[in-house]
Amino acid sequence: MIEFHLDARSGVAPYMQLIQQVRHALRLGVLKEGDKLPTVREVVARVAINPNTVSKAYRELEYEGLVTARPGLGTFVTRTLGGDSLAQHEPLRKDLQRWLSEARAAGLDDESIEALFLSAFRSFSEARG
């Protein structure tokens, strides 16, 4: 089951953070079709968030066709976003973890690592056009 977390410093609305985390979990194969999302009450208890915010995120995910609410049973994943590339995730994750270790050994803190990664990612994306 997915465990949500919120970053108050991100500048991203809490409901969008929940949506992004579900989308990421679907892309990475952490969530699969038929999996149950935590109840609104469970999310509220874990991350100290307004129940309406969780409901808004779940409604948006349902609108996108990613989940469906079953009254009295919960909210369930209806489709995934991970494609045939899932097999490639683990080797890439290991490469990325090695890179992160090298960045940490070079003295970079979390914010510096994030800034470097995002800068490189943006440059890569812009070059691809």
Contacts in CASP RR format, 6 or more apart in sequence:
PFRMAT RR
TARGET T0000
AUTHOR 0000-0000-0000
METHOD contacts of the structure
MODEL  1
MIEFHLDARSGVAPYMQLIQQVRHALRLGVLKEGDKLPTVREVVARVAIN
PNTVSKAYRELEYEGLVTARPGLGTFVTRTLGGDSLAQHEPLRKDLQRWL
SEARAAGLDDESIEALFLSAFRSFSEARG
1 35 0 8 1.000
1 36 0 8 1.000
1 37 0 8 1.000
1 38 0 8 1.000
2 21 0 8 1.000
2 22 0 8 1.000
2 25 0 8 1.000
2 30 0 8 1.000
2 31 0 8 1.000
2 37 0 8 1.000
2 38 0 8 1.000
3 38 0 8 1.000
3 46 0 8 1.000
4 17 0 8 1.000
4 18 0 8 1.000
4 21 0 8 1.000
4 38 0 8 1.000
4 43 0 8 1.000
4 46 0 8 1.000
4 47 0 8 1.000
5 21 0 8 1.000
5 47 0 8 1.000
6 14 0 8 1.000
6 17 0 8 1.000
6 47 0 8 1.000
6 49 0 8 1.000
7 17 0 8 1.000
10 17 0 8 1.000
12 20 0 8 1.000
14 49 0 8 1.000
14 53 0 8 1.000
15 53 0 8 1.000
15 54 0 8 1.000
15 56 0 8 1.000
15 57 0 8 1.000
15 60 0 8 1.000
16 57 0 8 1.000
18 43 0 8 1.000
18 53 0 8 1.000
18 54 0 8 1.000
18 57 0 8 1.000
19 57 0 8 1.000
19 60 0 8 1.000
19 61 0 8 1.000
22 31 0 8 1.000
22 37 0 8 1.000
22 57 0 8 1.000
22 61 0 8 1.000
22 66 0 8 1.000
22 67 0 8 1.000
23 66 0 8 1.000
23 81 0 8 1.000
24 30 0 8 1.000
25 31 0 8 1.000
26 66 0 8 1.000
26 77 0 8 1.000
26 79 0 8 1.000
26 80 0 8 1.000
26 81 0 8 1.000
26 82 0 8 1.000
27 80 0 8 1.000
27 81 0 8 1.000
27 82 0 8 1.000
28 82 0 8 1.000
28 86 0 8 1.000
28 89 0 8 1.000
29 80 0 8 1.000
29 82 0 8 1.000
29 86 0 8 1.000
31 37 0 8 1.000
31 77 0 8 1.000
31 80 0 8 1.000
32 77 0 8 1.000
32 80 0 8 1.000
33 77 0 8 1.000
33 78 0 8 1.000
33 79 0 8 1.000
33 80 0 8 1.000
34 76 0 8 1.000
34 77 0 8 1.000
34 78 0 8 1.000
35 76 0 8 1.000
35 77 0 8 1.000
36 74 0 8 1.000
36 75 0 8 1.000
36 76 0 8 1.000
36 77 0 8 1.000
37 58 0 8 1.000
37 67 0 8 1.000
37 74 0 8 1.000
37 75 0 8 1.000
37 76 0 8 1.000
37 77 0 8 1.000
38 46 0 8 1.000
39 74 0 8 1.000
39 75 0 8 1.000
40 51 0 8 1.000
40 54 0 8 1.000
40 55 0 8 1.000
40 58 0 8 1.000
41 51 0 8 1.000
43 49 0 8 1.000
43 54 0 8 1.000
44 50 0 8 1.000
44 51 0 8 1.000
44 54 0 8 1.000
58 67 0 8 1.000
58 69 0 8 1.000
58 75 0 8 1.000
61 67 0 8 1.000
61 75 0 8 1.000
62 68 0 8 1.000
62 69 0 8 1.000
62 75 0 8 1.000
65 78 0 8 1.000
65 79 0 8 1.000
66 77 0 8 1.000
66 78 0 8 1.000
66 79 0 8 1.000
66 81 0 8 1.000
67 75 0 8 1.000
67 76 0 8 1.000
67 77 0 8 1.000
67 78 0 8 1.000
68 75 0 8 1.000
68 76 0 8 1.000
68 78 0 8 1.000
69 75 0 8 1.000
70 76 0 8 1.000
100 113 0 8 1.000
103 112 0 8 1.000
103 113 0 8 1.000
103 116 0 8 1.000
104 113 0 8 1.000
108 116 0 8 1.000
END
